[in-house]
Amino acid sequence: MFSRRTVEDLSYLETVDKIVELNEHIRSFWSKSQGWAPIDAANLLSKSRLDWLVSLSHSLYKWEEDPSEKAKHGDLILAWANLGALVEGSMKFFLSVYYESYKVDNNSIMQRGQQVEPDGTMFNGLRFYSLRKAFGTMQN
C-alpha cells in the first residue's frame, strides 16, 4: 500500500527542496502570464522579482548547518530575514495574481489615502491586510 508523506514527515532539506521546486514553478509559469492573465495582474507579475523568490528559496539550504558560536545570533537573524523576505514575496505574488479582486477591495492596503499596489507594500501592510481578510476585524 502506498502511503502519502505529509509535510511533517519531510526532513529539513526535503522541505527546502519542495520550497525551491514550488517557487521555480511559480517563476516559470507566472513570469510568462502576458496574454492570458488580466493585463494589470500580468504587468505586476512581469515586474515582480519572482527570480528573487527562487534565489531566496535556495538560500534556505545555508541554514541546515549549525553556525559557529560567534556567528550564532547573526546567522539566526539572517535566517529569519531570509524567511521573512520569502513570506513577503509570496504574499505579494498572491495579491498580484488576484490583483483584479484586490483593486476593488474596500479593505485593500492604503497609504496617504491611496491604494498601494501589492509590489509596493511592506510586510506589515501585507500582514494586516491578510489578517483583515481572514478574520474581518483587524485594524492597522
N, C-alpha and C positions, 0 to 999 in steps of 0.2 A: 504494500500500500504506500502511495506517495503522500508524504506529509509536507505541507507548505510551511516554510520558515517565516516567522514574524520578525519585525524589526528588533525586538528584544533578543532574538536568537543570534543576531549578527555580531561579529567581532567589531572592534573599532575600525580596523582597516576595511572590512567589508561594508560598513556603514559609509565610510568616506568614499569607497568605490561607487556605491549607489548614488550618493550625492553628486559626485562627478558625472556619472552617467546621465542622471536626470538633467543636470544643468547643461551638459553638452547637447542633449536632445532639445532642450528649450532653445538654446542658441541656434542650432542648425535649423530648427523648424520655424521659429518666430522671427529670426532675422531676415527671412525671405517672405514676409507677410504682405508686401506691396501687391495689390491687385486682387486679393481675395479677402483681406480683413478690412473693416471700416477704415477709411482713409486717415482719420485723426489718430486712431489706435496704431495703424501701420507706421505713421510718421513718428509717433512717440517711440515705438519699438525699434525703428531704424536708427534713432539717435541714442537709444539707451545702450549701455555698455554690457550687453549680455556676455561678451567675451570676458569681461571682468568677473562675472559670477563664476564662470568656468575656472578662471585662474585662482580666484579666492577659494573655490572648492578644492583645487589641487593643493593649495597651501595648508589645508587641514591635515595632510599627511605629516607635516612637521611636528604636530602636537602628539604624535604617538610616542616619541622618545621623551624620557624624563630629562628635564633640564639640569644643568649644573646647579649647585647650591646657590652660587652668586647670581644666576640668571632666573631663578625660580619665580620670583614675583614679576619680573619683566616679561618672561615668557607667558605667564598666566594672563597678564594684561594684554599682550599681543594676541593670544589665543581668543580671548573674549572679544577683542576688536575685530578679529577675523570672523568670528561667528556673528557679531553684530552687523558687520558690513554685508554678510551673506543674507541675513534675515531682512535687512533694509532693502537690499537689491531685489530679493524675492517678492517683497511686498510691493515695491514699485512696479515690478514686472506684472504682477497680478492686476494691479489697478490700471496698468497700461492696456492689458488685454481686454479688460472690461471698461475701457475709457468712456464709451458711449453712455453707459449707465452711470458712471462716476460724474460725468459732466452735468447731468440733470438731477443729481442727488442734492437735496436741500441741506444735507449734513456733510457735504464734501469739505475738504481741508481749505480753510480760508486764512488769508493773511492780508491785513490792512484793507478788509472789505472785498478782496478779490480772491476768486477761486485759484488755488495753487495746483498746477499740473503735477501728476504723480512723480515725475522725474525731478521736480524742483522742490520737493518737500524733504524734511529731515525725519529721522527715526521717530522722534516723539510725536510729531504730527501724524505719521502713519500709524503709530501705536494707538493713539487716542481715537483716530478715525475707525480703526479696526474694532476697538472696544465698543464704540458707539454703535457700529453696525451689528456687532454680535449681541450686545446687551441693551442697546437702545437708550441708555440713561447716562452714560459717561459724559462728563463735561471736560473741556480743556482746562 
